[in-house]
Amino acid sequence: VVGLNHENDLNSEFEKSGIFVKNLDMKRDIISFSKTLKTLTELIKEHRIDIIHTHMFHPLIFAYILKLRYSKLKIVFTSHSENIGSKAREKITKITKYFRNTDIVFSKEMITDIYRSDANVIANGVDIEKFKLNLEKNKLYTFIAVGVLRKGKNHIALVKYAKILKEKGYKFQIQIVGSGDASGDEQENIEAAIKKAGVEDIFLMLGKRADIPTLLNKADCFIMPSLYEGLPISILEAGATSLPIISTKVGVINTVIDDECGYLVSIDEFGEKMEYILNNKEEAKERGKKLFKKINNSYSIKNMAFMHKEIYLGYNYS
């Protein structure tokens, strides 16, 4: 497992499982690019790599360059989001799709002409057992958002909704779990907006946490006001804890959440739906229970791993 940036939160987990892991801490300059390419080339040779499974756009560029030297390399690509980042990236991904052996998307609705026509559909999965905890809920009704603090996650929109609901006299709290990463860091902007709106008593900025199952089990409703997504793992994790979910209609979230097992809304309706749930808590609980059944039946990490394994073993490596 090789990461282009410096983020090493999961390194210990890989190492416990006997998996080689390395972070390259690549910077945005030609010298760093060259050093990264050299290191990747050495790793391919040293570990006798047959497949490069690239996640997101930047690793894909390195995979193409490496394939020029190691022609037998197989390239598998998962983009993880409906928004690759720019029109230029979309064009490059489309033009070069026949250099890839396989594309993986989370739903057939996600397939566009930038992907191979034979793209494999493999939904994300979660370890259901990990989230089965019997814990008391927080004393205050708790909305929880889990995700990287970048603009696309749109956490800052929650400040406006919190201010309106507070002024109406509702008692609740909002927990935001996560921090910024190499793709962006909105923490200072979010905290400034919270202070300006006078809702410091509503928000808990919890940062990176290793106890996500506990936090989800003690919360009452999961909220995701994202501007774009693929199929977020956090949505599946929330569903594994039977939480009702309010989410914007982005990515392929609608393949998991519908009007029977959650609340899909536009960003303009988001605050109104939070208020609705504060007034209809039992209905929300029932939808959360229905979502758990769906996650348990269709979004197991074991099934996800098996489908990836089938792809990897299906290639001819001679």
C-alpha positions as CSV (number, residue, x, y, z in Angstrom):
1,V,0.0,0.0,0.0
2,V,1.6,3.3,-1.1
3,G,0.2,6.8,-0.4
4,L,1.4,9.7,-2.4
5,N,0.9,12.2,0.5
6,H,2.0,12.2,4.1
7,E,-1.2,10.9,5.7
8,N,-0.3,7.8,7.8
9,D,-3.4,7.3,10.0
10,L,-3.9,3.7,8.8
11,N,-0.3,2.6,8.6
12,S,-0.4,0.7,11.9
13,E,-3.5,-1.2,10.8
14,F,-1.7,-2.3,7.6
15,E,1.4,-3.2,9.4
16,K,-0.5,-5.3,12.0
17,S,-1.9,-7.3,9.0
18,G,1.6,-7.9,7.6
19,I,1.0,-5.4,4.7
20,F,3.9,-3.3,3.4
21,V,2.9,0.4,3.6
22,K,4.8,3.5,2.6
23,N,4.0,7.2,2.4
24,L,5.8,9.3,-0.2
25,D,5.0,12.8,1.0
26,M,5.0,14.1,-2.5
27,K,5.0,17.9,-3.0
28,R,3.6,19.9,-6.0
29,D,6.8,20.4,-7.9
30,I,8.7,18.6,-10.6
31,I,11.6,17.5,-8.4
32,S,9.2,15.8,-5.9
33,F,7.3,14.3,-8.9
34,S,10.5,12.8,-10.2
35,K,11.5,11.4,-6.8
36,T,8.1,9.9,-6.4
37,L,8.2,8.2,-9.8
38,K,11.7,6.8,-9.0
39,T,10.5,5.4,-5.7
40,L,7.5,3.8,-7.3
41,T,9.6,2.3,-10.1
42,E,11.9,0.7,-7.4
43,L,8.9,-0.6,-5.5
44,I,7.4,-2.2,-8.6
45,K,10.7,-4.0,-9.3
46,E,11.5,-4.9,-5.6
47,H,8.0,-6.3,-4.8
48,R,7.4,-7.8,-8.3
49,I,4.1,-6.0,-8.6
50,D,1.6,-7.3,-11.2
51,I,-1.4,-4.9,-10.6
52,I,-1.6,-1.2,-9.7
53,H,-5.0,-0.4,-8.2
54,T,-5.2,3.4,-8.3
55,H,-7.6,5.3,-6.1
56,M,-8.5,8.8,-7.3
57,F,-6.9,10.7,-10.2
58,H,-3.2,11.4,-9.4
59,P,-2.1,7.8,-8.8
60,L,-3.6,7.0,-12.2
61,I,-1.1,9.3,-14.0
62,F,1.8,7.5,-12.2
63,A,0.3,4.1,-13.2
64,Y,0.3,5.1,-16.9
65,I,4.0,6.2,-16.8
66,L,5.0,3.0,-14.9
67,K,3.2,0.9,-17.6
68,L,5.5,2.4,-20.2
69,R,8.4,0.7,-18.5
70,Y,6.6,-2.4,-17.2
71,S,4.2,-3.2,-20.1
72,K,2.6,-6.2,-18.3
73,L,1.3,-4.1,-15.4
74,K,-2.4,-4.3,-15.0
75,I,-4.2,-1.0,-14.1
76,V,-7.4,-1.0,-12.0
77,F,-9.0,2.4,-11.4
78,T,-11.5,3.5,-8.7
79,S,-12.4,7.2,-8.8
80,H,-14.5,7.3,-5.5
81,S,-16.5,10.4,-6.6
82,E,-18.7,11.7,-9.3
83,N,-16.4,14.8,-9.3
84,I,-12.9,13.9,-10.5
85,G,-11.8,17.5,-9.9
86,S,-11.9,19.3,-13.2
87,K,-12.9,19.1,-16.9
88,A,-9.3,18.5,-17.8
89,R,-9.0,15.5,-15.5
90,E,-12.3,14.1,-17.0
91,K,-10.9,14.5,-20.5
92,I,-7.6,12.8,-19.5
93,T,-9.4,10.0,-17.8
94,K,-11.7,9.5,-20.8
95,I,-8.9,9.6,-23.4
96,T,-6.7,7.1,-21.5
97,K,-9.4,4.6,-20.4
98,Y,-8.3,1.9,-22.9
99,F,-4.8,1.9,-21.2
100,R,-6.6,0.6,-18.0
101,N,-7.6,-3.0,-17.6
102,T,-10.6,-2.3,-15.3
103,D,-12.6,0.5,-13.9
104,I,-14.6,0.1,-10.7
105,V,-17.6,2.2,-9.9
106,F,-20.0,2.1,-6.9
107,S,-23.2,1.9,-9.0
108,K,-24.2,1.6,-12.6
109,E,-25.7,5.1,-12.4
110,M,-22.2,6.4,-11.9
111,I,-20.9,5.1,-15.3
112,T,-20.2,7.9,-17.8
113,D,-18.1,8.0,-21.0
114,I,-15.0,8.7,-19.0
115,Y,-15.0,5.1,-17.7
116,R,-14.6,1.9,-19.7
117,S,-17.9,0.5,-20.9
118,D,-17.2,-2.8,-19.1
119,A,-16.7,-1.1,-15.8
120,N,-17.3,-3.3,-12.8
121,V,-19.9,-2.2,-10.2
122,I,-18.7,-2.9,-6.7
123,A,-20.4,-1.0,-3.9
124,N,-18.4,0.0,-0.9
125,G,-18.8,-2.2,2.2
126,V,-18.4,-2.0,5.9
127,D,-17.7,-4.4,8.7
128,I,-21.2,-4.7,10.2
129,E,-20.2,-6.4,13.4
130,K,-17.8,-3.6,14.3
131,F,-20.7,-1.2,14.6
132,K,-23.1,-3.4,16.7
133,L,-22.7,-1.6,20.1
134,N,-25.3,-1.4,22.8
135,L,-24.7,2.2,24.1
136,E,-26.9,4.9,25.6
137,K,-27.6,7.9,23.5
138,N,-26.1,11.3,24.3
139,K,-28.3,13.5,26.7
140,L,-28.8,16.1,24.0
141,Y,-30.3,15.1,20.6
142,T,-27.2,14.7,18.5
143,F,-26.7,15.3,14.8
144,I,-23.3,13.9,13.7
145,A,-21.3,14.5,10.5
146,V,-18.2,12.4,9.7
147,G,-15.8,13.3,6.9
148,V,-12.8,15.1,5.8
149,L,-13.1,18.9,6.4
150,R,-12.9,20.0,2.7
151,K,-15.1,22.3,0.7
152,G,-17.0,19.5,-1.1
153,K,-18.3,18.1,2.2
154,N,-19.9,21.5,2.9
155,H,-19.8,21.3,6.7
156,I,-20.0,25.1,6.9
157,A,-23.6,25.0,5.7
158,L,-24.5,23.4,9.0
159,V,-23.7,26.6,10.8
160,K,-26.6,28.5,9.2
161,Y,-29.1,25.7,10.0
162,A,-27.9,25.5,13.6
163,K,-28.4,29.2,14.1
164,I,-32.0,29.1,12.7
165,L,-32.9,26.0,14.9
166,K,-31.3,27.5,18.0
167,E,-33.3,30.7,17.5
168,K,-36.5,28.7,17.3
169,G,-35.7,27.2,20.7
170,Y,-34.7,23.6,19.7
171,K,-32.2,21.8,22.0
172,F,-29.6,19.7,20.2
173,Q,-26.0,19.5,19.4
174,I,-24.0,18.9,16.2
175,Q,-20.8,16.8,16.3
176,I,-18.4,17.2,13.4
177,V,-15.8,14.4,13.2
178,G,-12.8,14.7,11.0
179,S,-10.0,17.0,9.9
180,G,-8.5,18.4,6.8
181,D,-6.2,16.5,4.5
182,A,-4.1,17.0,1.4
183,S,-7.2,17.8,-0.6
184,G,-8.2,20.7,1.6
185,D,-8.7,21.9,5.1
186,E,-11.8,24.0,6.1
187,Q,-11.5,23.7,9.8
188,E,-10.5,27.3,10.4
189,N,-13.3,28.6,8.2
190,I,-15.9,26.4,9.9
191,E,-14.8,27.4,13.4
192,A,-14.8,31.1,12.3
193,A,-18.4,30.7,11.0
194,I,-19.5,29.0,14.2
195,K,-18.1,31.9,16.3
196,K,-19.6,34.5,14.0
197,A,-23.1,32.9,14.2
198,G,-22.9,32.6,18.0
199,V,-23.5,28.8,18.0
200,E,-20.4,27.6,19.8
201,D,-22.7,25.9,22.3
202,I,-24.2,23.8,19.5
203,F,-21.1,22.5,17.8
204,L,-18.5,20.0,18.9
205,M,-15.5,19.9,16.6
206,L,-14.0,16.5,17.5
207,G,-11.2,16.2,14.9
208,K,-9.8,12.8,13.9
209,R,-11.2,10.0,16.0
210,A,-10.5,6.3,16.2
211,D,-13.8,5.6,18.0
212,I,-16.2,6.2,15.2
213,P,-18.5,3.2,16.0
214,T,-18.9,4.6,19.5
215,L,-19.6,8.1,18.4
216,L,-22.2,6.9,15.8
217,N,-24.0,4.6,18.3
218,K,-24.3,7.5,20.8
219,A,-25.7,10.0,18.2
220,D,-29.3,10.2,17.0
221,C,-29.0,11.3,13.3
222,F,-26.3,11.3,10.7
223,I,-26.1,14.4,8.4
224,M,-24.2,14.8,5.1
225,P,-24.7,18.2,3.3
226,S,-22.1,17.4,0.6
227,L,-21.9,19.2,-2.7
228,Y,-20.6,16.0,-4.5
229,E,-19.8,12.4,-3.5
230,G,-19.4,8.9,-4.7
231,L,-20.6,6.4,-2.2
232,P,-19.3,7.5,1.2
233,I,-18.2,4.8,3.6
234,S,-19.5,7.1,6.4
235,I,-23.0,6.7,5.0
236,L,-22.7,2.9,5.2
237,E,-21.2,3.1,8.7
238,A,-24.1,5.3,9.9
239,G,-26.5,2.8,8.4
240,A,-24.8,-0.1,10.2
241,T,-25.6,1.7,13.5
242,S,-29.3,2.1,12.5
243,L,-29.0,5.9,12.4
244,P,-31.5,7.9,10.3
245,I,-29.6,9.9,7.7
246,I,-30.2,13.2,6.1
247,S,-28.1,13.6,2.9
248,T,-28.0,15.7,-0.2
249,K,-28.9,14.0,-3.5
250,V,-25.4,13.7,-4.8
251,G,-23.2,10.9,-6.1
252,V,-24.9,7.5,-5.9
253,I,-26.1,7.9,-2.4
254,N,-29.6,7.4,-3.8
255,T,-28.8,3.8,-4.5
256,V,-28.6,3.3,-0.7
257,I,-31.0,5.9,0.8
258,D,-34.6,6.4,-0.3
259,D,-37.8,7.7,1.2
260,E,-38.3,4.4,3.1
261,C,-35.0,4.3,4.9
262,G,-33.7,7.9,5.1
263,Y,-34.1,11.5,3.9
264,L,-32.6,12.7,0.6
265,V,-32.9,16.5,0.1
266,S,-31.5,19.4,-1.8
267,I,-29.1,21.7,0.1
268,D,-31.8,24.3,0.4
269,E,-34.1,21.9,2.2
270,F,-31.5,20.5,4.5
271,G,-32.2,22.7,7.6
272,E,-35.9,22.2,7.2
273,K,-35.4,18.4,7.3
274,M,-33.3,18.7,10.4
275,E,-36.2,20.5,12.1
276,Y,-38.6,17.9,10.8
277,I,-36.6,15.1,12.4
278,L,-36.4,17.0,15.7
279,N,-40.2,17.0,15.6
280,N,-40.6,13.4,14.3
281,K,-37.9,11.4,16.1
282,E,-39.8,8.1,16.2
283,E,-40.3,8.2,12.4
284,A,-36.6,8.9,11.9
285,K,-35.7,5.9,14.2
286,E,-37.9,3.6,12.1
287,R,-36.2,4.7,8.9
288,G,-32.8,4.1,10.6
289,K,-33.9,0.5,11.4
290,K,-34.9,-0.1,7.8
291,L,-31.6,1.3,6.6
292,F,-29.7,-1.1,8.8
293,K,-31.5,-4.1,7.2
294,K,-30.4,-2.8,3.8
295,I,-26.8,-2.3,4.8
296,N,-26.6,-5.7,6.5
297,N,-28.0,-7.4,3.4
298,S,-26.2,-5.6,0.6
299,Y,-23.1,-3.7,1.8
300,S,-20.9,-6.2,3.6
301,I,-17.1,-5.6,3.4
302,K,-16.7,-9.3,2.9
303,N,-18.6,-9.2,-0.3
304,M,-16.7,-6.1,-1.4
305,A,-13.4,-7.8,-0.8
306,F,-14.4,-11.0,-2.6
307,M,-15.5,-9.1,-5.7
308,H,-12.1,-7.3,-5.8
309,K,-10.3,-10.6,-5.4
310,E,-12.2,-12.1,-8.4
311,I,-11.0,-9.2,-10.6
312,Y,-7.4,-9.5,-9.5
313,L,-7.3,-13.2,-10.0
314,G,-9.0,-13.0,-13.4
315,Y,-6.0,-11.6,-15.2
316,N,-3.4,-13.5,-17.2
317,Y,0.0,-12.8,-15.7
318,S,2.2,-14.8,-18.0
